[in-house]
Amino acid sequence: MRETTDILISGGGVAGLAAACAFGSAGFSVICVDPTPPVTDVDADGADLRTTAFLQPSIPVLQAAGLWSRLAPHAAPLQVMRIIDAGGPEPEARLTKDFDASDISDAPFGWNLPNWLLRREMVARLADLPNVSFRPGIGFARMLTRQAEALVTFTDGTQIAAKLVIGADGRTSSVREALGIAARTTRYGQKALAFAVAHDIPHQNVSTEVHRKGGPFTLVPLPDRNGRPASAVVWMETGPEIARLAALAVPAFEAEMTARSARVLGPLTLISRRSVWPIISQIADRLSGPRAVLLAEAAHVVPPIGAQGLNMSLADLSTLLTLADQHRDDPGQPAVTETYHRQRHLEVQARVTGIDLLNRASMAHAPILRDLRAKALDALYSARPVRQMLMRAGLGLGPKGTKTDPS
């Protein structure tokens, strides 16, 4: 007998699991599939060593999904976002600017958590939801849309009739392909190294981006590890340089990463393995089709600057959940899918474009361009109203600190 469900989610990454928790907590029947079971142990092969900073507007989404109470005990608050320009002759801090959340809010900018831990807690939450079926090891194969439903076939031959299909299956989304939606991709010749470090100088809940060339070297606060302050690092550089760094012996790598950090936290000690990730920008031409929508990296991909990636995805989820709740009898009707596209696509385009420009500025190799970058940072920071506007925009807040309405 053919199964039926309100919501079918293709993709068991952080965004897909969050969507399953959110729709399940809202009372919808949900099936979530992913061909690769999530890795939920930091020491296991394939563990995602990157971290995610959940900015203020994302917290209500996580609370409604029954996730925040699980995540909060493991989270490190981000009170200050520090930008350091180290673009002089030597990798030394020549300009430091602190964007402090207290300028616009009583709360931190956000809270940082390891991605492998997010998967662990999200999978545990799904186990508490009887109306959610999570099926790792099974993938999306094809889809036939009809007026009243989408008929989806999985890789194991199972067929599901769903009112709404959510493609949260990454930058090479099978759901996007099935809908015939194209995506525009920008390649920078960059890759990123992700790893964790310990250091002697406390981070004091400050997230630090050190700009020199090739891309930012970003230190994001983690809870203390074995009695020492710890941070997650994303180091962006050209592909060949990342390959060279990833192959270095640990002592040589520690020397290079300490120098690249401008020694802002003192000597850095590697406390995890190193993983390599490609850096691109990508945006789908549309965010919806018949009986289906695109979410997260199926819809948009940005370089890891300003903690925008997953927070954009949770903004997608918040918009979609609100629309689906208004049409609970049929959450896949055009009043949901078409409105979702209209409300999110322009916002997403603006953020992808803005982050693209920031990344290009961070890549500057020529000293004169690095000098111009430092002068621009100094000018933007020095005007307090401009500084506050930039911080609110980064959080997705309106001019008075309220969440921006994408409609």
PLY file of the C-alpha trace (Angstrom):
ply
format ascii 1.0
element vertex 407
property float x
property float y
property float z
element edge 406
property int vertex1
property int vertex2
end_header
0.00 0.00 0.00
1.28 3.46 -0.88
2.19 5.61 2.13
0.96 9.16 2.55
2.34 12.09 4.50
1.83 15.82 4.85
5.52 16.71 4.46
8.31 14.81 2.73
11.82 16.16 3.36
14.72 15.07 1.16
17.91 15.76 3.09
19.11 14.77 6.56
21.70 17.48 7.11
21.31 20.10 9.80
18.73 22.08 7.80
16.69 19.02 6.82
16.67 17.64 10.35
15.68 21.04 11.73
12.80 21.18 9.24
11.66 17.69 10.26
11.71 18.70 13.94
9.86 21.95 13.22
7.09 20.46 11.08
6.78 17.46 13.37
6.49 19.70 16.43
3.80 21.71 14.61
1.69 18.56 14.24
2.28 17.67 10.60
3.06 14.11 9.55
6.63 14.05 8.26
8.92 11.63 6.44
12.59 12.62 6.17
15.10 10.67 4.07
18.81 10.93 3.35
21.04 8.39 1.58
23.82 8.95 4.14
23.10 8.35 7.84
24.08 11.39 9.96
27.41 11.20 11.81
26.70 12.12 15.42
30.07 11.42 17.08
32.98 13.85 16.87
35.52 11.02 16.58
33.69 9.07 13.88
34.77 9.06 10.24
32.94 11.74 8.31
32.09 13.88 11.34
31.36 17.48 10.33
33.90 19.50 12.33
32.50 22.85 11.26
30.40 24.88 13.67
27.21 26.87 13.26
26.41 30.16 14.95
22.67 30.51 15.49
21.89 34.22 15.37
19.14 35.78 17.47
16.25 35.45 14.97
16.93 31.70 14.61
16.35 30.91 18.29
12.50 31.10 18.21
12.53 28.64 15.29
14.63 26.20 17.32
12.45 26.70 20.39
9.27 25.94 18.46
10.94 22.81 17.07
11.71 21.57 20.59
15.45 21.85 19.92
16.77 24.84 21.82
16.42 23.27 25.28
18.62 20.42 24.01
21.17 22.68 22.33
21.52 25.55 24.80
23.63 23.64 27.39
26.28 22.99 24.71
26.29 26.47 23.13
28.97 29.17 23.40
27.54 32.72 23.26
28.85 35.17 20.67
28.84 38.60 22.28
31.35 40.35 20.03
32.24 39.92 16.36
35.79 41.20 15.94
37.22 42.10 12.53
41.01 42.31 12.31
42.88 43.51 9.28
46.33 41.91 9.10
47.03 42.92 5.53
50.33 44.71 6.16
53.82 43.44 5.31
53.65 40.97 8.23
50.61 39.01 9.50
50.06 41.36 12.44
46.87 43.07 13.58
47.08 46.61 12.20
43.37 47.43 12.57
40.90 45.89 15.05
37.20 46.70 15.20
34.71 45.15 17.61
31.03 44.86 16.69
29.41 44.41 20.13
25.89 43.02 20.42
25.25 45.35 23.37
25.08 48.23 20.87
21.77 46.91 19.57
20.49 44.26 22.00
20.57 42.85 25.51
21.34 39.41 24.08
24.44 38.06 22.32
24.55 38.04 18.51
24.10 34.29 18.68
25.31 30.97 20.03
27.84 28.60 18.49
27.59 24.80 18.32
29.51 22.01 16.53
27.66 20.59 13.52
28.15 16.95 14.55
26.48 17.76 17.91
23.57 19.47 16.16
22.91 16.27 14.23
23.07 14.21 17.42
20.54 16.35 19.25
18.24 16.72 16.24
18.11 12.97 15.65
17.32 12.50 19.36
14.48 15.03 19.08
13.01 13.22 16.08
12.86 10.04 18.12
10.45 11.83 20.50
8.03 12.76 17.70
5.65 9.89 16.82
4.40 11.70 13.70
7.92 11.89 12.19
9.63 9.02 10.37
13.38 9.53 9.80
14.81 7.06 7.29
18.58 7.36 6.86
20.14 5.23 4.16
17.31 5.95 1.71
17.36 8.72 -0.88
15.07 10.65 -3.20
14.94 9.06 -6.68
12.19 10.79 -8.67
8.95 12.72 -8.34
5.68 13.03 -10.23
3.53 16.02 -9.28
-0.24 15.96 -9.51
-2.89 18.53 -8.66
-3.51 17.13 -5.18
-0.16 15.52 -4.30
3.41 14.74 -5.23
4.23 11.09 -5.81
7.84 10.46 -4.75
9.83 7.28 -5.32
12.76 6.50 -3.04
15.95 4.69 -3.96
14.63 1.51 -2.30
11.53 1.56 -4.52
9.15 2.85 -1.85
6.51 5.30 -3.07
5.16 8.14 -0.94
2.27 10.49 -1.70
3.07 13.85 -0.06
1.19 17.12 0.06
4.45 19.09 0.15
7.99 18.04 -0.79
10.88 20.00 0.74
14.23 19.79 -1.01
16.88 20.27 1.69
19.30 17.98 -0.12
22.25 20.27 -0.67
23.91 22.18 -3.46
23.47 19.32 -5.97
19.80 18.89 -4.98
17.93 16.02 -6.62
14.63 17.73 -5.84
15.78 20.89 -7.61
16.81 18.79 -10.61
13.45 16.99 -10.62
11.69 20.37 -10.68
13.83 21.50 -13.60
15.08 24.55 -11.70
18.51 25.86 -12.67
21.04 27.38 -10.29
23.73 30.01 -10.86
27.09 29.09 -9.34
30.12 31.28 -8.64
33.45 29.57 -8.02
36.26 31.44 -6.29
39.11 28.94 -6.53
38.90 28.75 -2.74
38.61 25.95 -0.23
38.32 26.00 3.54
40.00 24.06 6.31
37.80 23.38 9.33
39.25 22.26 12.66
39.30 23.05 16.37
42.06 24.56 18.47
42.93 25.18 22.09
44.69 28.34 23.22
45.93 30.03 26.40
44.20 33.40 25.97
40.43 33.17 26.68
38.23 34.07 23.73
35.79 35.95 26.01
32.89 35.01 23.71
34.44 36.97 20.84
34.19 35.62 17.30
37.22 36.88 15.37
37.78 37.20 11.61
41.40 37.88 10.67
41.70 39.24 7.13
44.93 39.12 5.16
44.61 37.38 1.80
42.90 34.39 0.28
39.90 34.70 2.61
39.27 35.16 6.33
40.79 33.11 9.13
37.84 32.85 11.53
38.00 31.83 15.20
34.60 31.06 16.74
34.18 30.43 20.49
33.64 26.90 21.78
33.16 25.75 25.37
36.45 25.02 27.18
38.08 21.71 26.25
39.97 19.83 28.99
40.29 23.00 31.04
41.62 25.17 28.19
39.83 27.80 26.10
38.86 26.40 22.70
37.69 27.76 19.36
36.49 26.41 16.05
38.43 27.62 13.03
37.50 28.07 9.38
40.55 29.01 7.31
39.79 30.04 3.73
42.50 30.13 1.06
43.14 29.14 -2.54
42.68 25.46 -3.35
46.41 24.69 -3.78
47.30 26.49 -0.55
44.64 24.58 1.41
45.98 21.31 -0.01
49.47 22.26 1.16
48.27 23.23 4.63
46.17 20.09 5.05
49.24 17.93 4.30
51.55 19.61 6.83
52.73 17.74 9.90
50.99 18.97 13.04
53.90 21.05 14.46
54.40 22.87 11.15
50.66 23.38 10.75
50.36 24.80 14.27
53.15 27.27 13.53
51.47 28.42 10.31
47.99 28.75 11.79
49.32 30.68 14.78
51.06 33.11 12.44
47.96 33.44 10.22
45.82 34.20 13.28
48.03 37.22 14.01
48.52 35.53 17.40
45.35 37.18 18.72
44.75 34.21 21.07
48.41 33.29 21.51
49.84 29.98 20.28
47.18 27.66 18.81
47.14 23.92 19.49
45.31 21.61 17.06
42.79 19.44 18.95
40.87 17.86 16.07
41.44 16.47 12.62
41.39 18.84 9.64
38.60 18.68 7.07
38.47 20.43 3.68
35.38 22.07 2.18
34.87 23.79 -1.22
33.78 27.44 -1.26
31.16 28.61 -3.76
28.19 30.93 -4.05
25.02 29.53 -5.57
21.39 30.55 -5.90
18.48 28.71 -7.47
16.50 30.56 -10.13
13.33 29.75 -8.20
12.65 28.49 -4.70
9.50 26.53 -5.52
7.70 24.41 -8.08
4.50 22.35 -8.15
3.99 20.75 -4.73
7.61 21.43 -3.73
9.97 24.05 -2.31
13.73 24.38 -1.96
15.33 25.04 1.40
18.87 25.74 2.61
21.75 24.78 0.27
19.33 23.40 -2.30
18.21 27.03 -2.63
21.32 29.05 -1.76
24.97 28.55 -0.86
27.28 31.27 0.49
30.87 31.39 1.74
31.17 31.04 5.55
31.28 34.75 6.34
29.16 36.46 8.98
27.37 33.27 10.09
24.80 33.72 7.31
24.44 30.25 5.77
22.30 28.19 8.14
20.59 31.28 9.53
19.30 32.04 6.03
18.08 28.43 5.95
16.20 28.84 9.24
14.65 32.04 7.88
13.47 29.93 4.93
12.05 27.41 7.38
10.30 30.05 9.50
8.59 31.55 6.45
7.57 28.15 5.09
6.23 26.90 8.42
4.13 30.04 8.88
2.60 29.64 5.42
1.99 25.91 5.88
0.29 26.53 9.22
-2.09 28.97 7.52
-3.08 26.21 5.07
-2.91 23.10 7.25
-5.43 21.22 5.13
-3.09 21.39 2.12
0.42 22.76 2.84
1.55 22.10 -0.74
-0.95 24.33 -2.53
0.25 27.33 -4.58
-0.78 29.71 -1.79
2.12 28.18 0.15
4.71 27.35 -2.50
4.36 30.46 -4.67
4.14 32.81 -1.70
7.23 31.19 -0.18
9.18 31.91 -3.38
8.02 35.54 -3.48
8.79 36.18 0.17
12.25 34.60 0.24
13.87 34.93 -3.19
14.67 38.66 -3.21
15.98 38.50 0.36
18.17 35.53 -0.52
19.48 37.24 -3.67
20.47 40.32 -1.67
22.35 38.29 0.94
24.13 36.09 -1.59
25.26 39.21 -3.46
26.42 40.95 -0.29
28.41 37.97 0.97
29.95 37.51 -2.48
31.28 41.09 -2.32
32.63 40.58 1.21
34.39 37.40 0.18
36.00 39.03 -2.85
37.26 41.83 -0.61
38.68 39.32 1.88
40.58 37.52 -0.92
42.61 40.59 -1.93
46.31 39.77 -2.48
47.65 43.10 -3.72
48.84 45.35 -0.84
47.05 48.40 -2.28
43.73 46.51 -2.29
44.32 45.32 1.27
44.96 48.93 2.29
41.70 50.02 0.69
39.87 47.21 2.51
41.25 48.40 5.86
40.24 52.00 5.14
36.71 50.91 4.20
36.36 48.89 7.42
37.58 51.84 9.49
35.14 54.21 7.79
32.14 51.90 8.18
32.89 51.18 11.81
33.57 54.77 12.86
30.02 56.01 12.18
27.92 54.52 15.00
24.58 54.62 13.11
26.21 52.83 10.17
27.79 50.28 12.51
24.43 49.59 14.16
22.71 49.32 10.79
25.28 46.76 9.60
24.85 44.68 12.76
21.05 44.67 12.48
21.24 43.78 8.81
23.61 40.91 9.58
21.14 39.54 12.12
18.18 39.99 9.78
16.65 42.65 12.01
14.82 45.80 11.00
15.99 49.31 11.87
14.43 49.18 15.34
15.71 45.71 16.15
12.60 43.83 15.04
12.84 40.91 12.68
12.70 41.97 9.06
9.47 40.97 7.26
10.60 39.45 3.94
7.22 40.13 2.36
0 1
1 2
2 3
3 4
4 5
5 6
6 7
7 8
8 9
9 10
10 11
11 12
12 13
13 14
14 15
15 16
16 17
17 18
18 19
19 20
20 21
21 22
22 23
23 24
24 25
25 26
26 27
27 28
28 29
29 30
30 31
31 32
32 33
33 34
34 35
35 36
36 37
37 38
38 39
39 40
40 41
41 42
42 43
43 44
44 45
45 46
46 47
47 48
48 49
49 50
50 51
51 52
52 53
53 54
54 55
55 56
56 57
57 58
58 59
59 60
60 61
61 62
62 63
63 64
64 65
65 66
66 67
67 68
68 69
69 70
70 71
71 72
72 73
73 74
74 75
75 76
76 77
77 78
78 79
79 80
80 81
81 82
82 83
83 84
84 85
85 86
86 87
87 88
88 89
89 90
90 91
91 92
92 93
93 94
94 95
95 96
96 97
97 98
98 99
99 100
100 101
101 102
102 103
103 104
104 105
105 106
106 107
107 108
108 109
109 110
110 111
111 112
112 113
113 114
114 115
115 116
116 117
117 118
118 119
119 120
120 121
121 122
122 123
123 124
124 125
125 126
126 127
127 128
128 129
129 130
130 131
131 132
132 133
133 134
134 135
135 136
136 137
137 138
138 139
139 140
140 141
141 142
142 143
143 144
144 145
145 146
146 147
147 148
148 149
149 150
150 151
151 152
152 153
153 154
154 155
155 156
156 157
157 158
158 159
159 160
160 161
161 162
162 163
163 164
164 165
165 166
166 167
167 168
168 169
169 170
170 171
171 172
172 173
173 174
174 175
175 176
176 177
177 178
178 179
179 180
180 181
181 182
182 183
183 184
184 185
185 186
186 187
187 188
188 189
189 190
190 191
191 192
192 193
193 194
194 195
195 196
196 197
197 198
198 199
199 200
200 201
201 202
202 203
203 204
204 205
205 206
206 207
207 208
208 209
209 210
210 211
211 212
212 213
213 214
214 215
215 216
216 217
217 218
218 219
219 220
220 221
221 222
222 223
223 224
224 225
225 226
226 227
227 228
228 229
229 230
230 231
231 232
232 233
233 234
234 235
235 236
236 237
237 238
238 239
239 240
240 241
241 242
242 243
243 244
244 245
245 246
246 247
247 248
248 249
249 250
250 251
251 252
252 253
253 254
254 255
255 256
256 257
257 258
258 259
259 260
260 261
261 262
262 263
263 264
264 265
265 266
266 267
267 268
268 269
269 270
270 271
271 272
272 273
273 274
274 275
275 276
276 277
277 278
278 279
279 280
280 281
281 282
282 283
283 284
284 285
285 286
286 287
287 288
288 289
289 290
290 291
291 292
292 293
293 294
294 295
295 296
296 297
297 298
298 299
299 300
300 301
301 302
302 303
303 304
304 305
305 306
306 307
307 308
308 309
309 310
310 311
311 312
312 313
313 314
314 315
315 316
316 317
317 318
318 319
319 320
320 321
321 322
322 323
323 324
324 325
325 326
326 327
327 328
328 329
329 330
330 331
331 332
332 333
333 334
334 335
335 336
336 337
337 338
338 339
339 340
340 341
341 342
342 343
343 344
344 345
345 346
346 347
347 348
348 349
349 350
350 351
351 352
352 353
353 354
354 355
355 356
356 357
357 358
358 359
359 360
360 361
361 362
362 363
363 364
364 365
365 366
366 367
367 368
368 369
369 370
370 371
371 372
372 373
373 374
374 375
375 376
376 377
377 378
378 379
379 380
380 381
381 382
382 383
383 384
384 385
385 386
386 387
387 388
388 389
389 390
390 391
391 392
392 393
393 394
394 395
395 396
396 397
397 398
398 399
399 400
400 401
401 402
402 403
403 404
404 405
405 406
